[in-house]
Amino acid sequence: MKSVQTIDVKGLEHTDHRPNNDNTRTLVVLTKGTMVNHYRVIEKIGAGGMGEVYLAEDTKLKRRVALKFMPPHLASDADMRARFTREAQAAAKLNHPNIVVIHEVSEFGARPYFVMEHVEGQSLRDMMKDHDLSVDKIVELVIQVCSGISAAHEKKVVHRDIKPSNIVIDVQGRPKVLDFGLATIQGSDQITKTGSTLGTVGYMSPEQALGRHVDDRTDVWSLGVVLYELFTGMPPFRADKEQAIVYHILHTPAISVAVQNPSVSSDLDGLVMKMLEKEPALRPSSKEVVAVLSKNIDVPVTLYEDSSTSENVPTMVGREIHEGMMGDVFDTAAQGQTRLLCITGEPGIGKTTLTEDFLRTLRSEKQPSLIARGRCSERLAGTEAYLPLLEALESMLRNRHAGQVALTMKQLAPTWFFRIAPPQSWDATDIQLAEDARAASQERMKRELFAFLRELSRSTTVVFFFDD
């Protein structure tokens, strides 16, 4: 380990491509072939109240991207421009396979813009029109969408405009949420605004429609509307005029999902009704929604992990020997022999990056494995005694086969499951199980954990990564 080479790519930068003597702030009309920094415009692929979207070629990395420009009527507002940049930077911090990646925020011709990954596929709105989705398929898709939303909420980012047209299904069937951060720049606390559509109003939460402060619970409401529509084929609040829709959102209870679609279970019906509570405090969190959905599906749900190497992920060279040793340990574990591997070395030498590279290799080679991650650090001293292990177990609910993992954990290791996924206030059985779990002895917790991991390892290799 005499020399370690790393590829360290700088993070998000806000650059201004206007000439130094440009004081007119003239808006540039984009046409085919226009160069926006190092992006060559191919064609316009969308437009709406939130701006214009163009398909473009990244001439440096030879890939297609989407450029979304701020609406011209907002681009002249200095406060809105600054807010646009802050929102873009917040959204760019999100790293989740069910959220469309934002590569950069910059400015061209006096208009700020995002550079996003271009996703080939169809919107959830179009899929709803073209396909008759089963209950299991709906739950499978929404678990993944809500997993991405939950990851954003952990970063204090609220979408505020969740609706079927802002969810795209890629060619692999993976749902991705679009436009994180963009929905707030138009003043989404207003009931009416330029470029708004009936669909947008139909997905507003009561507090949003009233112009009150909104937080992550407004996304839960909007996703509840999406879920209701997927189950029943119609939105919960319907009327000919926007003002009437808003009235129903504020005052009219939604009709039970099960009444309109008897194939929906009482648990799922109850979940949707809770998501559509008028009072935000009564709604479940996005993490709780994932937990409930995971319990109500009979087939494993794959929460995709991104196996590609993006610009902001450091990689290492010259570590083939060490990765080979790690591969040998994994192969031994895959044959049924438990192994503990410690990666040691001086601070900053690249232990974490080496491990991350190896885990990415496992995913890219489609090795059958379940990867769990937790932090173990002196800085966490004095916190929850089992925090590293709890974090690792919780990460399993965001990785592969989350539905089956959640079901197995709840059955074999309830003392751990209910520390990760608190029970819903309306589920008396789960509340009792959670109370029992809190009173569990260490011996019971160890016994349940062993039974849970033994059952998981019957079908796949389980890898725990604890980073100090």
C-alpha positions in Angstrom: 0.0 0.0 0.0 2.8 2.4 -0.8 0.7 4.4 -3.2 -3.0 4.9 -3.4 -4.6 6.7 -6.4 -8.0 8.1 -6.1 -10.3 9.8 -8.6 -11.9 12.7 -6.8 -14.4 14.7 -8.8 -15.5 18.0 -7.5 -19.1 18.5 -6.3 -21.9 20.7 -7.5 -20.8 24.1 -8.8 -23.0 27.1 -9.7 -21.5 28.8 -12.8 -22.6 31.7 -14.9 -22.0 31.4 -18.6 -23.1 34.9 -19.5 -20.4 37.2 -21.0 -18.9 39.6 -18.5 -20.4 42.6 -20.3 -23.9 41.1 -20.5 -26.1 43.4 -18.4 -29.2 42.9 -20.5 -30.2 39.4 -19.2 -31.7 38.6 -22.6 -33.3 35.2 -22.6 -31.8 32.9 -25.2 -34.1 30.8 -27.4 -32.8 27.2 -27.5 -32.9 25.3 -30.8 -31.4 22.1 -32.1 -27.6 22.2 -31.9 -27.5 25.1 -29.4 -24.5 24.6 -27.1 -25.4 25.1 -23.4 -22.0 24.9 -21.7 -20.8 21.4 -22.9 -24.4 20.2 -23.6 -25.7 20.1 -27.2 -29.4 20.6 -27.4 -31.1 17.8 -29.4 -34.8 18.6 -29.0 -37.4 20.0 -26.7 -39.2 17.2 -24.9 -41.5 19.0 -22.5 -42.9 22.2 -21.2 -45.2 23.4 -18.4 -45.6 25.7 -15.6 -42.4 24.6 -14.1 -40.3 25.4 -17.2 -39.0 23.8 -20.4 -37.2 20.5 -20.7 -34.7 19.7 -23.4 -33.0 16.5 -24.4 -29.3 17.1 -24.8 -26.0 15.4 -25.4 -23.2 15.7 -22.8 -20.3 16.2 -25.1 -17.7 15.4 -22.4 -19.1 12.2 -21.1 -20.9 11.1 -24.3 -24.3 10.5 -22.7 -27.8 11.9 -23.0 -29.1 14.2 -20.3 -32.2 16.4 -19.7 -31.9 20.1 -19.2 -34.7 21.8 -17.3 -34.8 25.6 -17.5 -36.4 27.9 -15.1 -39.5 29.6 -16.4 -38.8 33.0 -18.1 -41.2 34.9 -15.9 -39.4 33.7 -12.8 -35.8 34.0 -14.1 -36.0 37.8 -13.8 -36.7 37.5 -10.0 -33.4 37.6 -8.1 -35.0 36.0 -5.0 -36.5 33.2 -7.0 -33.2 32.6 -8.8 -31.3 32.3 -5.5 -34.0 29.9 -4.2 -33.8 27.9 -7.4 -30.1 27.4 -6.9 -30.5 26.4 -3.2 -33.3 23.9 -4.1 -31.1 22.4 -6.8 -28.2 22.0 -4.5 -30.4 20.3 -1.9 -31.9 18.0 -4.5 -28.4 17.1 -5.8 -27.5 15.8 -2.4 -30.1 13.0 -2.8 -28.6 9.7 -3.9 -31.3 7.1 -4.3 -32.1 4.8 -7.2 -35.7 5.8 -7.2 -34.9 9.5 -7.5 -33.8 11.1 -10.8 -30.2 12.2 -10.4 -29.4 15.9 -10.7 -25.8 16.3 -12.1 -25.4 20.1 -12.0 -27.1 23.5 -11.7 -25.9 26.3 -13.8 -27.0 29.3 -15.9 -27.2 30.1 -19.6 -28.6 33.1 -21.3 -29.8 34.6 -18.0 -31.8 31.5 -17.2 -30.9 29.0 -14.4 -31.2 25.3 -15.3 -30.8 21.8 -14.0 -28.9 19.0 -15.7 -30.6 15.7 -14.9 -30.2 12.1 -16.0 -32.4 11.3 -18.9 -34.7 8.4 -18.2 -36.1 6.4 -21.1 -39.5 5.1 -20.3 -43.0 6.3 -19.6 -44.7 8.3 -16.8 -46.8 6.6 -14.3 -49.7 8.6 -15.7 -49.2 7.0 -19.1 -48.7 3.5 -17.5 -52.1 3.9 -15.7 -53.7 4.6 -19.1 -52.0 1.7 -20.9 -52.1 -1.0 -18.3 -54.5 -2.6 -15.9 -52.2 -2.9 -12.8 -52.8 -5.6 -10.2 -52.8 -4.7 -6.5 -49.4 -6.4 -6.0 -47.9 -4.5 -9.0 -49.2 -1.2 -7.6 -47.8 -2.0 -4.1 -44.5 -3.0 -5.7 -44.2 0.3 -7.6 -45.3 2.5 -4.7 -43.0 0.9 -2.2 -40.1 2.0 -4.4 -41.4 5.5 -4.9 -42.0 6.0 -1.2 -38.6 4.6 -0.5 -37.1 7.4 -2.6 -39.4 10.0 -1.0 -38.4 8.8 2.5 -34.7 9.1 1.6 -35.4 12.7 0.6 -37.3 13.4 3.8 -34.3 12.2 5.8 -32.3 14.9 4.0 -35.0 17.5 4.9 -36.1 17.8 1.2 -39.8 18.0 0.5 -41.0 17.4 -3.0 -44.4 19.2 -2.7 -45.7 18.1 -6.1 -46.0 14.3 -6.1 -48.3 13.1 -8.9 -48.2 10.4 -11.6 -46.7 12.7 -14.2 -43.7 13.3 -11.9 -43.0 9.6 -11.6 -41.4 7.9 -14.5 -41.0 4.1 -15.0 -37.8 3.3 -16.8 -37.3 0.5 -19.3 -36.3 -1.9 -16.5 -39.6 -1.2 -14.7 -37.9 0.9 -12.0 -39.9 4.0 -10.9 -38.1 7.3 -10.4 -39.3 10.5 -8.9 -38.8 13.7 -10.9 -38.4 17.4 -10.1 -37.2 17.3 -6.5 -36.9 21.0 -5.4 -38.5 22.4 -8.5 -42.1 22.3 -7.2 -41.3 24.8 -4.5 -40.0 27.6 -6.7 -43.3 28.7 -8.0 -44.8 29.3 -4.6 -46.5 26.0 -4.3 -48.4 27.3 -1.2 -50.7 29.2 -3.6 -53.9 27.6 -4.7 -53.8 29.0 -8.2 -50.8 29.9 -10.2 -49.7 30.3 -13.8 -49.3 27.1 -15.6 -51.0 25.0 -12.9 -53.2 22.0 -14.0 -56.2 20.3 -12.6 -54.0 17.3 -11.8 -51.6 19.4 -9.6 -54.5 20.9 -7.6 -56.0 17.4 -7.2 -52.8 16.2 -5.4 -52.4 19.2 -3.1 -52.6 18.6 0.7 -55.1 20.6 2.7 -52.3 22.7 4.3 -50.8 23.4 0.9 -54.2 24.5 -0.5 -54.6 26.8 2.5 -51.2 28.4 2.0 -49.9 27.1 5.3 -46.4 25.8 6.1 -45.9 22.3 4.5 -43.4 19.6 5.5 -42.8 16.0 4.6 -46.4 15.0 5.5 -47.7 16.9 2.5 -45.8 14.4 0.3 -47.4 11.6 2.2 -50.9 13.1 1.4 -50.0 13.5 -2.3 -48.7 9.9 -2.5 -51.9 8.8 -0.8 -53.9 10.4 -3.6 -51.7 8.6 -6.2 -52.2 5.3 -4.4 -55.9 5.9 -4.2 -56.1 6.6 -7.9 -54.0 3.5 -8.7 -56.3 1.3 -6.7 -59.6 2.7 -7.9 -58.9 4.3 -11.3 -60.1 7.7 -10.1 -58.9 10.5 -7.8 -60.4 10.7 -4.3 -61.5 14.3 -4.8 -63.3 15.1 -8.0 -65.1 18.1 -9.4 -65.3 20.1 -12.6 -63.6 23.3 -11.2 -60.4 23.7 -9.3 -62.2 25.6 -6.5 -64.6 22.7 -6.0 -61.8 20.2 -5.8 -60.0 22.3 -3.2 -63.3 22.4 -1.2 -63.5 18.6 -1.2 -59.8 18.3 -0.2 -60.5 20.6 2.8 -63.8 19.3 3.9 -64.9 16.0 2.3 -63.7 12.6 3.5 -62.6 10.3 0.8 -64.7 7.2 0.0 -63.1 4.0 1.2 -60.8 2.4 -1.4 -62.2 -1.1 -0.6 -65.7 0.1 -1.4 -64.6 0.9 -5.0 -62.1 -2.0 -5.3 -62.9 -5.0 -3.1 -59.6 -6.7 -4.0 -57.8 -4.2 -1.9 -57.2 -5.5 1.6 -58.4 -3.8 4.8 -54.8 -3.0 5.7 -54.1 -1.2 2.5 -57.4 0.6 2.6 -56.7 1.7 6.2 -53.2 2.9 5.1 -54.6 5.1 2.2 -57.3 6.6 4.5 -54.6 7.5 7.1 -52.4 9.1 4.3 -55.5 11.2 3.4 -56.1 12.5 6.9 -56.9 16.2 6.8 -54.8 16.8 9.9 -51.1 16.3 9.0 -50.2 15.0 12.5 -52.5 12.0 12.0 -50.7 10.8 8.8 -48.1 8.1 8.9 -44.5 9.0 8.0 -43.1 8.0 4.6 -41.0 5.4 6.3 -44.1 4.0 8.0 -45.8 3.8 4.7 -43.0 1.7 3.3 -43.3 -0.7 6.3 -47.0 -1.2 5.9 -46.8 -1.7 2.2 -44.0 -4.2 2.6 -46.2 -6.3 4.9 -49.0 -6.4 2.3 -47.4 -8.0 -0.7 -46.9 -11.7 -1.3 -43.9 -11.4 -3.7 -40.5 -10.1 -3.0 -40.0 -6.4 -3.9 -36.6 -5.4 -5.4 -35.6 -2.0 -4.2 -33.0 -1.3 -6.8 -29.4 -0.3 -6.0 -27.5 1.8 -8.5 -24.6 -0.3 -9.8 -23.2 2.4 -12.0 -20.2 4.5 -11.1 -21.3 8.2 -11.1 -19.0 11.2 -11.2 -19.2 11.9 -7.5 -18.3 8.4 -6.4 -14.5 7.9 -5.8 -12.9 4.8 -7.2 -9.5 3.3 -6.6 -6.9 1.6 -8.8 -4.1 -0.7 -7.8 -6.2 -2.6 -5.3 -6.8 -5.8 -7.3 -5.0 -8.0 -4.7 -7.1 -6.7 -1.8 -10.3 -6.9 -3.8 -9.3 -10.5 -4.7 -8.9 -11.3 -1.1 -12.3 -9.9 -0.3 -13.8 -11.9 -3.1 -12.3 -15.1 -1.7 -13.9 -14.4 1.7 -17.2 -13.7 0.0 -17.0 -16.9 -2.0 -16.4 -18.9 1.3 -19.4 -17.2 2.9 -21.5 -17.9 -0.1 -20.8 -21.6 0.5 -22.3 -21.4 3.9 -19.3 -20.6 6.2 -19.7 -17.4 8.3 -16.7 -15.1 7.9 -15.6 -11.9 9.7 -13.3 -9.6 7.6 -11.6 -6.6 9.1 -10.2 -3.9 6.8 -7.4 -2.1 8.6 -5.0 0.7 7.8 -4.1 4.3 8.6 -6.8 7.0 8.5 -7.4 8.3 5.0 -5.7 5.4 3.2 -9.0 4.4 1.5 -10.5 1.6 3.5 -14.1 2.7 3.0 -13.6 3.4 -0.7 -12.0 -0.1 -1.2 -15.0 -1.7 0.5 -17.5 0.4 -1.5 -15.7 -0.6 -4.8 -16.0 -4.3 -3.8 -19.7 -4.0 -3.0 -20.3 -2.2 -6.3 -18.5 -5.1 -8.0 -20.9 -7.6 -6.3 -23.9 -5.7 -7.6 -22.5 -5.2 -11.1 -21.7 -8.9 -11.4 -25.3 -9.7 -10.2 -23.9 -11.7 -7.3 -26.9 -13.0 -5.2 -26.4 -11.1 -2.0 -28.2 -8.8 0.5 -26.0 -5.9 1.7 -26.6 -4.2 5.0 -24.8 -1.1 6.2 -24.3 0.5 9.6 -22.0 3.1 11.2 -19.8 2.3 14.1 -17.9 5.3 15.5 -16.6 6.7 18.7 -18.6 9.8 17.8 -21.8 7.8 18.3 -20.9 6.9 21.8 -23.8 7.5 24.2 -26.5 6.9 21.5 -28.7 3.8 21.1 -26.6 0.8 22.2 -27.5 -1.2 19.0 -27.4 1.7 16.6 -24.9 0.2 14.1 -26.9 -3.0 13.9 -30.2 -1.2 13.8 -29.0 1.0 10.9 -27.8 -2.1 9.1 -31.1 -3.9 9.6 -33.0 -0.8 8.5 -31.0 -0.6 5.3 -32.2 -4.1 4.5 -35.7 -2.6 4.1 -34.4 -0.3 1.4 -32.4 -2.9 -0.4 -33.3 -6.0 -2.4 -36.4 -8.0 -1.5 -37.5 -5.5 1.1 -41.0 -7.0 1.3 -39.8 -10.5 2.1 -37.1 -9.2 4.5 -39.7 -7.1 6.4 -42.1 -10.1 6.7 -39.3 -12.4 7.8 -38.0 -9.9 10.3 -41.4 -9.3 11.8 -42.0 -13.0 12.2 -38.6 -14.1 13.5 -37.2 -11.0 15.1 -40.0 -8.7 16.2 -37.9 -7.1 18.9 -35.7 -5.7 16.1 -38.4 -5.1 13.6 -40.4 -2.8 15.9 -37.4 -0.8 16.8 -37.0 0.0 13.1 -40.6 0.3 12.0 -42.8 1.7 14.8 -46.4 0.4 14.7 -49.2 2.3 13.1 -51.4 4.0 15.7 -54.5 2.2 14.3 -53.0 -1.3 14.4 -53.7 -2.7 17.9 -51.9 -6.0 17.3 -48.7 -4.3 16.2 -48.9 -1.9 19.2 -49.0 -4.9 21.6 -46.1 -6.6 19.7 -44.1 -3.4 19.9 -44.7 -3.1 23.7 -43.5 -6.7 24.1 -40.5 -6.0 22.0 -39.4 -3.0 24.1 -39.4 -5.2 27.2 -37.4 -8.0 25.6 -34.2 -9.3 27.3 -30.8 -9.2 25.6 -30.9 -13.0 25.4 -34.2 -12.9 23.5 -32.9 -10.2 21.1 -29.8 -12.3 20.4 -31.9 -15.4 19.8 -34.2 -13.6 17.4 -31.4 -12.0 15.5 -29.7 -15.3 15.0 -32.9 -16.9 13.8 -33.6 -14.1 11.4 -30.2 -14.1 9.8 -30.1 -17.8 9.6 -33.4 -17.8 7.6 -32.2 -15.0 5.3 -28.9 -16.8 4.6 -30.8 -19.9 3.4 -31.6 -18.1 0.1 -28.8 -15.5 -0.3 -25.5 -14.4 1.1 -25.9 -11.7 3.7 -23.1 -9.0 3.9 -22.9 -6.6 6.8 -20.7 -3.6 6.3 -19.9 -1.6 9.4 -18.0 1.6 8.7 -16.1 3.3 11.5 
